[in-house]
């Protein structure tokens, strides 16, 4: 059981690093971001603008869960 949990954690870490890399790429583009990554910028908004609000926490969780599920099946960061 511990091996499975460790593997899941290792997979999530790989995903999260790719997720943050793609988020940083899009954020650097400013208003010229790629529209298919709009949800990533919304995620960033929920971190910086309304970090402790219940809705923001829920939205961040929803985005991460959706993107991680996609990553598990494709190995790629989801485009909207």
Secondary structure, DSSP 8 states (H G I E B T S, - for coil): -HHHHHHHHHHHHHHHHHHHHHHHHHHHTGGG--GGGHHHHHHHHHHHTSTTSHHHHHHHHHHHHHHHHHHHHHSS----
